[in-house]
Amino acid sequence: MRNHKSSFSRWLLTGTAFSFLLASGPCTEKITLPNSLSGFKVTVTEISGAIGGTGTFANPFDYPDGEISFTVDVQAYDNHGQWLDLLEGEVAVKVTSGDLLSPTTAHMQAGEITGLEVKARRLMGPATVWIEDIHLVDDELIQSEGSFFQLRRPMGSWATGISRQIHFKKPTLGQIQRDPQLEAETDIYESPLAGRFVEIDCRETVTSGPFQDGYGKLLVTGLVNEGFFVTDLAEPVLGFNHLYVYNYSFPENLQLGDRIARLTGTSQDFSGCTQISFPSYHRVEDEDGDPAPFRVAPDQIDTLVPPVLITTALCDESSSSNKHLCGHSKRNWSFEALESGRVRIENFRTPDVLVNCDFDGDGQVVPDWMDAADPEAICSVACLKRNPAVEFVVEEIVTSQAAHAEVVIDPAALCPWEEGQPNATAHCQRVRVGPEQVCTELTTLRGYGQWVVALDAGTGPLINVISQQNQPDYDPAALENLGRTLPYLQGNLRQVRAARPRWMILVGAQTADLPPSWQARSRLP
């Protein structure tokens, strides 16, 4: 800090001394700088693939579902504003507010490039084509673990040219969730705009109702501990119009039924689920800042956003294996279209027995995708498959529950995590879970409030349920709640790629979300 201040003082003294010399007499000298590259003129001569507007701020093109091509001419200019017709070599090509497809470099000859085709996609807001005097050259050759790697370093003057702005509309919520190219690649895990800062276009294409400017079509359909769910009422036809907003804490200023006029944030792909993080949002409010006049009553939300019924046929779409797990196929785009939306299950069976697969007692169960041969993974997989040939070791706390489920109980045994310990006493029991019982894993219930139910009164595929956020007093492990067939349940649908099953319903907070027979019980200890 002391050196910085000293340098600043010297700059002031130098400027003062220079002013004194000018005042004293004509002791000046005109210096002509040598010709050098200063920048580029980038002219867009043609645009292909853009529809729905003129590309101006007032009349932007539609947000593109596919590829956009810009034909550009480039000229190099020196520091005197003259065409630098001797310049030759490689320059870098870039686009802003979009993804560059090709080319990444272009060759300049005699100080110009004519008819360069630049291809890009996912353009939003003002888009530009950049040309920059920078290229990569070979640097040090390094060796690591018996292999050689060629390092490359950037080189150039970093002189830049930028085209005029070509304006595209902001993406709608559905365009943040769905990309036709990803759908063709059968990849439901990747989010189209992952890592991009987005402002969602919350407008209706045809204004109607009390919102004459078209805003206010994002409806809050669910609130959870760290965020909220919204549905875009302006585009319900194709689905993909639901989104989870990760707020990092409970959104204290929101209520169910609030309308959102503006939503911005960073689009992220979290374990297969598209979400907005670091959000900024504004409710629709009257002139006094009150959102109540525009809020949808909780009992009217289902009228505007009817929950979609999850059925066995929907679960099995595109599945060739693991049909016991609802929505297991990564090509199940019907489920992907419902992600974060309001859903409903009917005639489902709650768990008959809970097993503890956490053999090492670390509070976590090794997932099958990490190590399929690990005993914990084998335990959890067999539990979900309801394989009666596999024995489960359960804690004493679950013994009465297992007996209530009428599963076969073998004599008492040591718990796996206690084997080899001195003076350990046998207080665990081995349980065989038959194909007619619904089995869920105890550790996930304790850690995440996550438990499994089976459709079709217990004979159908499994789907996860999370009740601890909006119904924290309901204990699915309580004796009276085991093995019950309930008429319905409603909530918001989420995907967690690492979970089994990967789709889960976050139980809603509305009265209509719970069957009358749902009994509130204390949490697990």
C-alpha positions as a printed Julia matrix, in Angstrom:
525×3 Matrix{Float64}:
   0.0     0.0     0.0
   2.9     2.34    0.76
   4.5     1.69   -2.65
   1.19    2.31   -4.44
   0.82    5.69   -2.74
   4.41    6.58   -3.62
   3.86    5.74   -7.3
   0.71    7.85   -7.35
   2.65   10.81   -5.89
   5.33   10.44   -8.53
   2.65   10.46  -11.25
   1.33   13.77   -9.83
   4.83   15.3    -9.73
   5.55   14.22  -13.27
   2.34   15.76  -14.5
   3.08   19.02  -12.64
   6.62   19.21  -14.01
   5.35   18.57  -17.54
   2.8    21.35  -17.23
   5.55   23.71  -16.01
   7.73   22.93  -19.04
   4.87   23.65  -21.43
   4.24   26.96  -19.73
   7.93   27.9   -19.91
   8.28   27.62  -23.67
   7.87   25.52  -26.8
  10.03   22.63  -25.56
   7.85   19.99  -27.27
   8.49   17.35  -29.88
   5.95   15.7   -32.18
   6.3    11.92  -32.11
   4.78    9.77  -34.86
   3.91    6.31  -33.64
   4.76    3.43  -35.98
   1.9     1.71  -37.76
   0.53   -1.13  -35.62
  -2.67   -3.15  -35.37
  -5.32   -1.26  -33.42
  -8.54   -3.16  -34.08
 -10.95   -4.73  -36.53
 -14.09   -3.61  -38.27
 -16.59   -6.46  -38.15
 -19.61   -6.16  -40.47
 -22.5    -8.63  -40.4
 -23.76   -8.93  -43.98
 -26.29  -11.78  -43.59
 -28.15  -13.67  -40.84
 -29.6   -17.15  -41.43
 -31.89  -19.14  -39.16
 -33.3   -16.23  -37.18
 -37.07  -15.75  -37.2
 -39.76  -13.63  -35.6
 -38.35  -10.12  -35.77
 -35.83   -7.74  -37.3
 -33.03   -8.15  -34.8
 -33.41   -4.67  -33.37
 -33.85   -3.78  -29.71
 -37.5    -2.86  -30.32
 -38.21   -5.94  -32.47
 -35.8    -8.76  -31.53
 -35.55  -12.15  -33.19
 -37.09  -15.1   -31.35
 -34.86  -17.01  -28.97
 -33.45  -19.67  -31.33
 -34.15  -23.36  -30.8
 -31.51  -24.23  -33.36
 -28.46  -22.89  -35.15
 -27.92  -19.3   -36.29
 -25.39  -18.37  -38.99
 -23.8   -14.92  -39.33
 -21.92  -14.0   -42.48
 -19.32  -11.38  -41.61
 -16.63   -9.3   -43.3
 -13.56   -8.27  -41.29
 -11.0    -5.53  -41.95
  -7.91   -4.74  -39.88
  -7.06   -1.11  -39.05
  -3.93    0.46  -37.64
  -3.58    3.05  -34.9
  -4.02    5.85  -37.47
  -7.36    4.5   -38.65
  -5.94    3.21  -41.9
  -6.6    -0.2   -43.44
  -3.71   -2.48  -42.46
  -3.53   -4.36  -45.75
  -0.28   -6.18  -44.94
  -1.65   -8.11  -41.97
  -1.84  -11.87  -42.33
  -2.34  -14.72  -39.84
  -4.8   -16.39  -37.52
  -7.33  -14.49  -35.41
  -9.77  -15.76  -32.8
 -13.54  -15.81  -33.41
 -16.03  -15.42  -30.56
 -19.71  -14.69  -29.95
 -21.36  -13.1   -26.94
 -24.55  -14.2   -25.17
 -24.43  -17.54  -26.96
 -22.47  -20.69  -27.72
 -20.03  -20.58  -30.63
 -20.22  -23.68  -32.82
 -17.7   -22.78  -35.53
 -15.13  -21.58  -36.38
 -12.95  -20.77  -33.38
 -10.26  -19.2   -35.58
 -10.11  -17.6   -39.01
  -7.26  -16.73  -41.38
  -6.78  -13.09  -42.31
  -5.07  -12.31  -45.6
  -4.14   -8.86  -46.86
  -5.78   -7.34  -43.81
  -9.27   -8.72  -44.39
 -11.64  -11.68  -44.24
 -14.6   -11.81  -46.6
 -17.72  -13.95  -46.22
 -16.77  -15.66  -42.96
 -19.63  -17.89  -41.76
 -19.95  -17.92  -37.97
 -22.36  -20.48  -36.48
 -23.81  -20.17  -32.97
 -26.78  -21.22  -30.86
 -28.52  -20.36  -27.59
 -28.36  -16.63  -28.29
 -30.25  -14.34  -25.91
 -30.45  -10.58  -25.62
 -27.9    -8.56  -27.61
 -25.57  -10.86  -29.57
 -22.31   -9.85  -31.24
 -19.49  -11.44  -33.24
 -15.99  -10.76  -31.94
 -12.66  -10.91  -33.78
  -9.53  -10.81  -31.6
  -5.83  -10.83  -32.42
  -4.9   -13.81  -30.29
  -3.79  -17.33  -31.09
  -2.26  -20.27  -29.26
   1.34  -21.3   -29.78
   3.23  -24.34  -28.49
   4.96  -23.8   -25.2
   6.67  -26.12  -22.76
   6.46  -29.9   -23.21
   5.91  -31.5   -19.81
   5.95  -35.08  -18.64
   3.5   -36.48  -16.11
   3.09  -40.12  -15.07
   4.94  -41.36  -18.12
   2.98  -39.26  -20.63
   3.94  -36.05  -22.41
   1.64  -33.03  -22.58
   2.09  -30.06  -24.85
   1.27  -26.78  -23.1
   0.03  -23.92  -25.23
   0.0   -20.23  -24.44
  -1.91  -17.31  -25.93
  -0.01  -14.85  -28.09
  -1.01  -11.69  -29.93
  -1.8    -8.02  -29.48
  -5.32   -8.65  -28.12
  -6.64   -6.02  -30.54
 -10.39   -6.54  -30.89
 -13.28   -5.8   -33.2
 -16.95   -6.26  -32.49
 -19.96   -6.34  -34.77
 -23.17   -4.4   -34.25
 -25.64   -5.84  -31.75
 -28.21   -8.29  -33.1
 -31.01   -8.64  -30.57
 -32.75  -11.88  -29.61
 -35.56  -12.4   -27.15
 -34.83  -13.67  -23.66
 -35.59  -17.36  -23.17
 -38.85  -18.45  -21.67
 -38.91  -20.85  -18.76
 -39.66  -23.72  -21.13
 -36.62  -22.91  -23.24
 -34.43  -23.03  -20.14
 -35.8   -26.5   -19.38
 -36.02  -27.99  -22.88
 -33.66  -28.14  -25.84
 -34.69  -30.09  -29.0
 -31.07  -31.04  -29.65
 -30.67  -32.54  -26.16
 -33.98  -34.31  -26.6
 -32.71  -35.85  -29.83
 -29.6   -36.99  -27.96
 -31.81  -38.58  -25.25
 -29.98  -36.75  -22.48
 -32.39  -35.68  -19.73
 -29.56  -34.84  -17.33
 -28.03  -31.85  -19.07
 -29.64  -28.43  -18.77
 -29.68  -26.38  -22.01
 -28.31  -23.2   -20.44
 -26.25  -24.6   -17.56
 -23.88  -22.01  -16.12
 -25.49  -19.1   -17.97
 -26.98  -16.02  -16.32
 -30.54  -15.78  -17.57
 -33.48  -13.46  -17.29
 -36.65  -15.41  -17.89
 -39.17  -13.83  -20.2
 -42.23  -13.9   -17.96
 -44.62  -12.42  -20.5
 -47.61  -13.91  -22.2
 -47.52  -13.68  -25.99
 -51.11  -12.44  -26.09
 -51.93  -10.14  -23.19
 -55.11  -10.93  -21.33
 -56.63  -10.77  -17.88
 -55.53   -8.26  -15.26
 -51.95   -8.2   -16.55
 -52.24   -6.01  -19.61
 -48.46   -5.83  -20.07
 -48.31   -9.62  -20.14
 -46.28   -9.99  -16.97
 -47.1   -12.03  -13.89
 -47.43  -15.42  -15.52
 -44.95  -17.18  -13.21
 -46.97  -18.72  -10.39
 -45.43  -19.91   -7.1
 -46.7   -23.49   -6.65
 -44.47  -24.75   -3.86
 -42.3   -23.5    -0.99
 -39.52  -25.53    0.62
 -36.71  -24.86    3.08
 -34.21  -23.55    0.54
 -36.29  -22.29   -2.36
 -39.55  -22.38   -4.28
 -41.2   -23.83   -7.37
 -42.77  -21.81  -10.17
 -44.95  -22.69  -13.14
 -45.17  -20.53  -16.25
 -48.87  -20.17  -17.07
 -48.04  -18.63  -20.45
 -46.79  -21.89  -22.0
 -48.48  -24.97  -20.56
 -48.93  -26.88  -23.83
 -45.6   -28.69  -24.18
 -44.81  -29.03  -20.5
 -41.27  -28.07  -19.46
 -42.85  -24.97  -17.92
 -41.91  -25.64  -14.29
 -38.72  -24.67  -12.49
 -37.09  -24.9    -9.07
 -35.5   -21.72   -7.74
 -32.72  -22.44   -5.25
 -32.8   -19.52   -2.83
 -30.23  -20.88   -0.28
 -32.77  -20.16    2.48
 -36.5   -20.14    2.96
 -38.07  -17.39    0.78
 -39.64  -15.46    3.65
 -41.23  -12.85    1.38
 -43.17  -15.35   -0.75
 -46.44  -17.16   -0.28
 -48.09  -19.92   -2.25
 -49.99  -18.37   -5.14
 -47.75  -15.31   -5.5
 -47.12  -14.17   -9.05
 -43.57  -13.37  -10.18
 -43.08  -10.44  -12.57
 -39.32  -10.91  -13.09
 -36.91  -13.75  -12.38
 -33.16  -13.72  -13.04
 -30.31  -15.92  -11.89
 -27.8   -18.53  -12.95
 -29.19  -21.62  -14.63
 -27.66  -24.77  -13.14
 -27.84  -28.5   -13.61
 -27.94  -29.98  -10.1
 -27.83  -33.78  -10.23
 -30.01  -33.84  -13.34
 -32.43  -31.15  -12.16
 -32.52  -27.73  -13.81
 -32.68  -24.89  -11.31
 -32.03  -21.19  -10.94
 -29.53  -20.2    -8.24
 -28.51  -16.79   -6.87
 -31.98  -15.6    -7.86
 -33.4   -12.13   -8.05
 -37.16  -11.94   -8.33
 -39.98   -9.42   -8.03
 -43.56  -10.18   -7.16
 -46.52   -8.69   -8.99
 -47.7    -5.93   -6.66
 -50.17   -3.08   -6.72
 -49.22    0.59   -6.51
 -48.8     0.23   -2.74
 -46.37   -2.69   -3.04
 -48.97   -5.23   -1.92
 -48.97   -8.61   -3.73
 -52.23   -9.78   -2.12
 -54.62   -8.4    -4.8
 -52.9   -10.55   -7.44
 -52.18  -13.64   -5.32
 -53.93  -16.85   -6.29
 -55.7   -18.45   -3.33
 -54.01  -21.76   -2.36
 -57.2   -23.73   -3.01
 -57.3   -22.29   -6.54
 -53.74  -23.21   -7.54
 -54.79  -26.66   -8.71
 -57.39  -25.03  -10.96
 -54.69  -23.08  -12.79
 -52.05  -25.83  -12.55
 -53.83  -29.19  -12.33
 -51.46  -31.8   -10.8
 -50.46  -34.47  -13.32
 -51.25  -38.03  -12.27
 -48.19  -40.29  -12.08
 -49.12  -43.72  -13.42
 -47.27  -46.98  -13.98
 -47.46  -46.42  -17.74
 -45.86  -43.01  -17.34
 -43.15  -44.47  -15.07
 -42.32  -47.22  -17.57
 -42.02  -44.99  -20.64
 -38.85  -45.9   -22.62
 -37.79  -48.37  -19.9
 -36.4   -51.76  -20.82
 -35.03  -52.62  -17.38
 -35.34  -51.54  -13.74
 -39.07  -51.09  -14.19
 -39.48  -51.32  -10.44
 -38.02  -47.78  -10.29
 -40.45  -45.14  -11.56
 -39.0   -43.05  -14.4
 -35.64  -44.85  -14.41
 -35.02  -44.47  -18.15
 -32.95  -41.43  -19.08
 -35.08  -41.19  -22.22
 -38.3   -40.62  -20.3
 -39.04  -37.13  -21.59
 -42.58  -37.19  -20.23
 -41.15  -37.18  -16.72
 -38.58  -34.55  -17.68
 -41.4   -32.31  -18.89
 -42.98  -32.57  -15.42
 -39.79  -31.74  -13.5
 -40.57  -29.25  -10.68
 -44.26  -29.31  -11.61
 -47.27  -30.27   -9.5
 -47.96  -34.02   -9.57
 -50.26  -36.51   -7.88
 -50.08  -40.2    -7.0
 -53.1   -42.34   -6.15
 -53.69  -45.7    -4.48
 -50.11  -46.09   -3.26
 -48.63  -48.19   -0.46
 -46.34  -46.82    2.24
 -43.23  -48.76    3.41
 -43.79  -52.06    5.19
 -40.26  -52.23    6.57
 -37.22  -49.99    6.88
 -33.75  -51.49    6.71
 -30.45  -49.98    7.75
 -27.8   -50.48    5.07
 -25.31  -48.14    6.74
 -23.01  -50.94    7.86
 -20.08  -48.72    8.81
 -22.24  -46.26   10.72
 -20.98  -43.16    8.91
 -24.48  -41.84    8.23
 -24.27  -42.56    4.48
 -24.91  -45.55    2.26
 -22.52  -46.29   -0.61
 -24.6   -45.9    -3.82
 -24.6   -48.59   -6.48
 -23.26  -46.25   -9.15
 -20.16  -45.63   -7.05
 -19.37  -49.21   -6.04
 -21.92  -51.86   -6.98
 -19.93  -54.51   -5.1
 -19.99  -52.71   -1.76
 -22.2   -54.48    0.84
 -24.07  -51.24    1.52
 -24.89  -50.84   -2.18
 -25.96  -54.47   -2.45
 -28.19  -54.01    0.58
 -29.93  -50.88   -0.74
 -30.42  -52.33   -4.25
 -31.86  -55.57   -2.89
 -34.19  -53.59   -0.65
 -35.63  -51.71   -3.61
 -35.95  -54.89   -5.69
 -37.76  -56.62   -2.82
 -35.64  -59.7    -3.3
 -36.62  -62.33   -0.7
 -33.38  -64.23   -1.25
 -31.36  -61.45    0.41
 -31.24  -61.03    4.17
 -31.16  -57.56    5.69
 -29.72  -56.73    9.07
 -31.97  -54.25   10.81
 -31.56  -52.37   14.05
 -33.55  -53.21   17.12
 -35.59  -50.04   16.63
 -37.07  -51.53   13.46
 -37.8   -54.97   14.92
 -41.35  -54.17   15.97
 -41.96  -52.46   12.65
 -40.69  -55.51   10.78
 -42.92  -57.75   12.86
 -45.85  -55.46   12.08
 -45.06  -55.9     8.38
 -45.22  -59.66    8.9
 -41.9   -60.39    7.28
 -39.81  -63.4     8.25
 -37.44  -62.76   11.17
 -34.37  -64.89   11.81
 -32.62  -65.23   15.21
 -30.77  -62.25   16.63
 -27.31  -61.45   15.25
 -24.51  -58.93   15.52
 -24.81  -55.8    13.43
 -22.19  -55.71   10.61
 -20.62  -52.54   12.01
 -20.15  -54.21   15.39
 -18.53  -57.45   14.25
 -15.04  -57.79   15.69
 -15.64  -55.32   18.5
 -14.97  -56.69   22.0
 -17.95  -57.39   24.24
 -20.47  -56.7    21.44
 -23.88  -58.21   22.1
 -26.3   -59.48   19.48
 -29.14  -57.0    19.18
 -29.61  -56.86   15.41
 -32.0   -59.15   13.58
 -31.93  -60.56   10.07
 -35.03  -59.83    8.01
 -36.12  -61.2     4.66
 -38.33  -58.77    2.77
 -40.75  -60.54    0.49
 -41.89  -59.32   -2.92
 -45.22  -58.22   -1.45
 -43.57  -55.78    0.99
 -42.41  -52.24    0.26
 -38.87  -51.8     1.56
 -37.18  -48.44    2.14
 -33.76  -47.51    3.51
 -33.6   -46.05    7.0
 -30.5   -43.86    6.56
 -32.0   -41.81    3.72
 -35.1   -41.21    5.83
 -33.0   -39.96    8.74
 -30.69  -37.88    6.57
 -32.98  -36.46    3.89
 -36.53  -37.3     4.96
 -36.68  -39.49    1.85
 -38.77  -42.65    1.77
 -40.22  -44.97   -0.86
 -43.83  -45.72   -1.81
 -45.16  -48.16   -4.4
 -47.91  -47.37   -6.9
 -50.86  -49.64   -7.65
 -51.49  -50.5    -4.0
 -47.94  -51.8    -3.6
 -47.52  -53.84   -6.78
 -46.36  -51.0    -9.03
 -43.08  -49.11   -9.44
 -41.41  -47.21   -6.63
 -41.1   -43.45   -6.3
 -39.5   -41.42   -3.53
 -41.44  -39.11   -1.23
 -40.04  -36.31    0.96
 -42.39  -35.18    3.71
 -40.17  -33.53    6.31
 -40.2   -30.05    4.75
 -43.92  -29.28    4.6
 -45.16  -32.08    6.89
 -42.33  -32.39    9.43
 -44.42  -34.26   12.02
 -45.37  -37.17    9.79
 -43.24  -40.22   10.58
 -43.44  -42.92    7.9
 -41.52  -45.26   10.24
 -44.17  -45.07   12.97
 -45.81  -48.42   13.54
 -49.31  -47.24   12.58
 -48.04  -45.75    9.3
 -46.35  -48.89    7.97
 -47.9   -50.79    5.09
 -50.82  -48.43    4.56
 -52.56  -47.97    1.23
 -53.44  -44.28    0.87
 -55.8   -42.77   -1.71
 -53.64  -39.88   -2.95
 -50.76  -37.5    -2.33
 -49.71  -34.29   -4.11
 -46.58  -32.17   -4.35
 -43.78  -30.95   -6.63
 -41.67  -33.38   -8.64
 -37.89  -33.28   -8.43
 -35.08  -35.34   -9.9
 -31.91  -36.4    -8.09
 -29.76  -38.36  -10.47
 -27.86  -40.27   -7.77
 -30.96  -41.39   -5.88
 -32.82  -44.68   -6.32
 -35.51  -44.07   -7.46
 -34.24  -40.82   -8.94
 -37.64  -39.09   -9.04
 -39.17  -37.82   -5.82
 -42.28  -35.94   -4.75
 -41.86  -33.11   -2.25
 -45.16  -33.23   -0.39
 -47.05  -29.96   -0.67
 -48.32  -27.71    2.11
 -51.89  -27.36    0.87
 -54.77  -29.12    2.59
 -55.7   -30.8    -0.68
 -52.22  -32.34   -0.92
 -52.85  -34.78    1.94
 -55.45  -37.52    2.38
 -57.72  -37.08    5.41
 -56.32  -40.25    6.96
 -52.74  -38.89    6.98
 -51.75  -39.03   10.63
 -49.15  -36.63   12.0
 -46.43  -38.37   13.99
 -43.14  -37.3    15.54
 -39.91  -37.47   13.59
 -37.42  -40.26   13.91
 -34.98  -39.84   16.82
